[in-house]
Amino acid sequence: MKSFLKAASLIALLSASGGAALAQSGPGAIDGRWDAVLSHDGIAVPFRLDIQGSGPTLKGVFYDGFAPYDGTTSASFQDGRLTLNIAHYLTTIDASLNDGKLSGTAATAGRGPAGEYVFQATRHGDQAVAVHAPSIEGSWVIPLDAPSSKGEKAFRFVVQQKGAEVAAAILRIDGDTGSYSGSFQDGKWVLSHFDGGRPGVIVVTPKPDGTLEIAQHVDHPGAANAAVDGGRPPVLVAYRSDAATSLPKPDDFLTHTSVRDPDAIFKFAFPDIDGGVVTNEDPRFKGKVVLAVVSGTWCPNCHDEAQYLVQLDKKYRSKGLAIVDLDFEEPDQQGTLERARAFNKQYGVKYTTLLAGQPSEMHEKVPQLNNLDTWPATIFIGRDGKVKAVHAGFASPATGAFNVQLKKEFTARIEQLLAEKAPSDTATATPASLKQGG
């Protein structure tokens, strides 16, 4: 599997998916569109990289499927050397420009050799794509030969298509892979993804019986967001959802995790980033509707959800919603909290962040839930302090209609809970807009 794709062939297959090249401002200029590739342990992961601006305005723009986003927290180009920092993933791309080509490394701090890739990039050149691509847009079901480690019997495969180009994501109970994108050539799609923290490649081949064969390699340490469990065969088969009535169904996001005692107050007591212990009895939560989110900044789907939580916080805080992030960080991050601080800064997090412990301590620190095994998990708590629902995972915008449905369900539940009156023993005179720490 480690040699099934080579860098050169992948770049050729994916370069056709970019738009018009950005302008170059002169000899030695770095700004413009680049066809980049990460190589590690025999696997090549191509991705599209736009470098924009100069001096203090320089930034790197990545792509989540068809959608661009500013993925760098800082960038510099001096004396032919480019540095792109993605601090919320602790990833740094460091490369030199020689003869119009960039070469260097992309490394994630704390990962050792497993977190370091060879980085190369060449100027993007538009190529006409004049091929007839079969339509694979829509929702698919991927049955599993054996249940996943979380008990799942099936995954979803969600595809958006524009002619010979597609953006696709594998959706599991704990979230999705992010949007893999690429084009159709030689009878298959070669799709790749890199957002600073989860590089990967999948090859999608349409079969005569109408199914899709999905060969995939997600190459990031820990495989926290891998499409399949370690040791499971990397080749999957996807069936159209409307033709998969007899196949196993993917798990339900609202029933996968449950509360042990629905009549019990959901309790927590953890330090915030500044070291002060905050509990569920704090005035910022008392009598409020609370979203308690079990997450970690090492988890890509937690990055996806945080951006949506920021929107909910802005919309509903003044109406009585309080969000608290129960953050589980890896041992090497417990001291400096470098990634957690960069995470909050990158996404503009203003809601409360509490340091709950290490990922291995999740069940010990959040004992009130059954089958808590997804990152993230979102706990809806009513004004009476009791758990009303638990949503496993987070379907990002890469999943299209599933993300739209998730947002509808989240807002409907929040508004329903906000409409309920707080019990008299929990009502306080604290203003609804009380500032939350973070």
N, C-alpha and C positions, 0 to 999 in steps of 0.2 A: 504493500500500500504506500510505503514511503517514497517510492519512485514512480508512482503512476502518472504524475504530472511534472513537467519540466518548466522552468521559468520562461524560457524563450517562447514555447508554444502557448503558454498561458497569456503572456503579454500580447502576442499576436491575436489571440481570440478575444481578449477583452478591450483592446485599444479602440475597437470600432464602436464601443458604447459611449464614448465621450462626445461632447458637443464641440463647438468651434474653439480653437485654441485661444487662450488669453494673449493679449499683446505683450511683446517683449520690448523693454525700454532701452535696449542697447547691449553692447558686448559685455558678457559677464553678468547680465541681469539674472535674477533668480525668479522673478515673478512670472507666472504663466501656469499652464496645465502640464502635468507630468504623468507619465505612465510609470508607476512605482511597483516594486515587488519586494516582498520579504522572503528570505530563504532560511530554512532551519531544518536540519536533520533530514535533508532530502526532499522536503516539501516546499513548494513555491506558492506564495499568496500574493497575487497581483492586486493592486487597488489604485483608484484614481485620486490624485492629490493636486489641489490647486494651491499655489502659493501667491498670496496677494499682498500688495503694499510694499513698503520699504522702511528701513530704519525702525522707529518705535511702533509703526503701524503694521509691520510685517506679521502675517499669520498664515497658518496652514488650514485649509478647508478640506474636510473629509466628506464622504458620501454615505448615507444610509439608504441604499437602493437608489431611487431617483432624486432623493432630497439631499441638498448640501447642508453642512453645518460646520460652524467654526469649532474645530476640535482642539486647538492649541490654547494653552494658557499663557505662553510667551514664545517668542521666536526671534532669532537673530541671524544675520548673514554678514560676515565680515571676513575680509582676506580670503575669500573663496570657500569659507566654511559655514555650513548651514546647521543651525540647532533649532529643533522644534520640540518644545516641552508640552507634554500632555499630563499635567501634574495630578489630575483627578484619577489617573490610572498609574501614576508614578512611572510613566514611559517617556523616554527621550530618544528622538531621532537625531543622530549626529553624522553629518555627511560632508564630503568635500566635492566641489565642482571642478571637474577637469574635462577639457575637450567637450563641453556641453553636456556632460553626464554627471549625475550625482552618485556617489558611492560612499558607504559607511556602515553604521550599525543602528539598529533600533533595540533598545534594552529597557526592561522593566525592573526597577529597583527591588531587591529582596528576592529575586527569582533565580539568581545565579545563572549558570550556562543555559538552563532551560528557558530563561526569559530573554535571551539575546538572539537577534536575527541579523543576518546580512541584509543591508538595505541598498537597493539600486534604483535609479530612476532615469528615464530619458524623456526628452520633450515629446509631448503628445502630438501625433499626426493623425488628422482625420482620415478615415478610410470608409469608402462607400460600402454599405452593406446591402447587397442586392440578392437576398435569399428569401425563399418562402419558408417561414417558420410555422409549424403547427401551433394551434392555440392551446395553451395549458393554463390560462388564467382561471382563477377561482380557488375553491377550497377542496383539499384532498385529505384522505385518511390514510395513515401509515400504520397498519396492524403490526404488532410485535410478536415475534416467535415465542417469547417468554416475557412475563411482566418486568417492567423496569424496577430499579431499586426503590421507587416510590409507589410501586404497585400498579403502574399504568399498563394498560393493554394496547394502547394505540396513541400515536401522536397526530398532529395536524400538519399539513403542508399548505401554506398560503402563498399564492402567486399573483402578482400584478404584471401585466404584459403590455408593451408598446412595440408592436411589430415584431422584429427579431430580437428585441431586448426584453429581459424580464428582471424583476426584483422579487425574491422569494425568501420565506422564513419558515423554519420548522418550529412549531409551537407545542410545548409540553405543559405539564401542569404547573411548573414553576416559572414559566416564561418562554421567551423565544430566542432564537439564535442571532437576532438582528437581521437586517436585510442583505441577503446575498444578491449581487447583481452581475450581469454579464450578457453576452449575446449568443445567438444560435449559429453555429457553423459546424460543418461536417457531421450533421445529424444529431447534435447534442448541444446542450447549454453548459458552458463552463462558468460558474458563478463564484464570486469571492466576496469577502467582507473583511474590513479592518476599520475599527473606530478608536484605536489607541489601546484596546485591551483584549480583543478576542479575534485574532486573525484566523481565517479558515477558508476552505475551498470545498465546493460540492460540484459534482458533475451529474447533470440530469439528462437521462436518455429516454425518449418516448419509445414504448414498445408496441409491437403490432396489435396486442390485445387491449390497447387503450390505457395501460398502466404506465407509470413512470418509474424507472430505476434510478435511485439516488445513491451515488457513491460519495462519501463525504469524509473529510478530515478536518477536525477542529483542533488546531495546534496551539493551545495556550495552557500554561501550567495549571494543574489542578482540574482542568476541564470542568470548571464549575458551571459552565453554560454549554457543555457539549450536547449535541443533538441526541446522542445515544450514550449509554453507560459504558464505562471502561470494560473491555473484553467482549462487548457485543459486536457482531459482524458489522462492518461499516457500510454495507450495501443494503438499502431499504427499498421497499416497493410501495408506491402510493397509488390509491384508487380514488376516482372521483367520489366526492361525498354523496352525491345523489344516487350513485350506483353501488354504494358500500353499505346497504341496509343490513346485510347479513354479517358484516364484520364487527369486531369489537369497537366500542365507542371510547373516545378519549374521556378522561376523568372530568368531572364537573368541578369548576373552580370554587363553587360555593358550598360543596359538600365534602370536599377532600379533607379539609381540616375543620374540627368542631371544638366547641367549648365543653369541658368536663362537667361543669355545674353552671347552668345558665342563670341560677339565682344568686351566684356569688359575685362580689365586687371584683373587678379586674384590678389587681394590685401590682405595683412596680415601685422600685426604689433604687435608682442608679445615679451615679455622678454625671454632671454635664461636662462639656469640654473644658470648663474652667475649674472643675473639681468639686463643685458644690452638689450635694445629694438632693435630688428632686424626686418626689413621690407622687402617686396618683391623688394624694390629698392636697396637693399644692393648689392655691387659688386659681391658677391659670387653667386647671382642669375641672375643678369642682363645679358641678352643675352644668357642665358643657357637654356637647357631643364631641367625642374624642376618636380620632383615628390613631391607633397605635400600630406602628409599622415595624415588623421584625426584618432587619436588613443588615447589609454590610457594604462598604464602599469597594470591596474586592469583587462584588457581584454585579455583572453588567446589567441585569434586569432591574436592579435597585437604582442604577443610574437612570434607566428609562423611567421608572416610576417617580423618582424624585422630581423630575421636570414637570410631571403632571400634578404632584402634590403641591408644588409651589403655586400653580394656578389655582388649585382648590383653596389654598391658604389665603390667597389674595381675595378670592371671591366670597368666602364664607366666614372668615375669622370674625369680622364685625357682627356676624349674625349668630355667633355662639359656637363655632367649630374650633377645636384645638387639635393640632397634629403633634405627635411625639414620635420621634424616630428612636427605636430601641436598637442601637447600632452595635453589631458584633464585629470587632476588628481582629485581624490576624495578630499573632504574638509580636511580630517585628514592628507592628504599628501601634502597640499599646502605649509606648513611651512618648513618641513625638506626635502622633496623630497627624502626620504630614498629609497623608492622602485624604483623611476625613475633613481636614480644614480646607484643602484644595477643592474637594467635592462640594462642600457647602458654598464656597466662593464661586465656583464655576456655574452652579445652577441657581444661585441667589437664594439659598435656603435661609428662611427667617424663622421657621418653626423650631420647636425644641429638639435638640439632639442629645440623647443620653447614651452613655457608654456602658452597654449591658455586659460586655465580656468578650470572650473569644468564641468563634463559631462553634467549637466543640462543646461549649457550655450552654447552647441554646435551650435544650430541654430542661436543664437544671434551673436556668434563670427565667424561663417562661413556662412554668409547670401547669398552667391552667388550660392548656389546649391539647386535644387529641390529634395524633398524626400530624404534628407540626414538622414538616420536612421540606419546605420550599423557601427559597430566597427570591423575592420577598414574600411575606404574608401580611395582609392588612386586616386589622381587627377593628370592627365598628362597635363603638361603645356608646350606649345611650346616656342621657343626662343623669340616670340613676346609678351610673358607674358599672352597669352590667353589660356583658358581651351580647350583641344582637346578631352579629354575623361575622364570619371570617372568610376572606377571599384569598385563595392560594395563588401565588405567582402574580405576574403582570404581563399582559399582552401589549407590546409596544406598538407604535404606529406602523411598524413593519408588517403587522398582521392585518392591516386594513380593517375590514368589517368587525373583526374581533376586538380591536382597540376601540372602535366606535361604540360597540355594544357595552364594553367595560365602562366607558365614560358615562353612558346613559345610566347604567346600573349604580355606579358610584354616586352620581349626583342625585338620583332618585332616592337612594337610601339616606344620604346625608340630609336632604330636604325633609324627608319623612321624620327622621329623628330630631331635626331642629324644630319641627312643628310641635313636638311633644313637650309638655311642661316639666320642669325639673321638680322632683319631690321637695316638699317644704324643708326637709332637714338638710338638703344639699344646696338650696338656693342661697346665693350670696349677693352682696351689693357690688361685687367686683365688676367693673365695666367689661363688656364683651370684647373690647379691643385691647385688653391687657396685653402688654408686650410679652412675647415668648422668647426665652433665651435660645441660644444655638451656637 
